[in-house]
Amino acid sequence: MPGFVLLVRAREDGDPTIRIGITVSKKVGNAVTRNRMKRRFRALARELLAAEGIPGADHVLIGRQAGIERPFAELRAELVKALARVRR
């Protein structure tokens, strides 16, 4: 099971800016855990979305319980795979 869900929706407003949204619910853990996941997602977004993201679309990462202690490299590989799937 992946550590997050990726939702991508084209805005169709002519603006090529890639926007990112991050959400982690209280079901995942306490505030410390949720904030750690959000920091990791922001780092992933900075690293990958500029090159792999879809221009003119909103990208939303939804944190899941399975992603709490997942190594950063695995989360990165999952995001690359998810972005490739969305591009098809």
WOFEN-V169169 format. One record per helix or strand of 3 or more residues. SS is the DSSP state (helix for helix, strand for strand). FROM is the first residue (numbers start at 0). TO is the last residue. If there is no record, write none. Layout:
# WOFEN-V169169
ss:from:to
SS:FROM:TO
SS:FROM:TO
This chain:
# WOFEN-V169169
ss:from:to
strand:3:9
strand:18:22
helix:30:51
strand:56:62
helix:64:66
helix:71:86
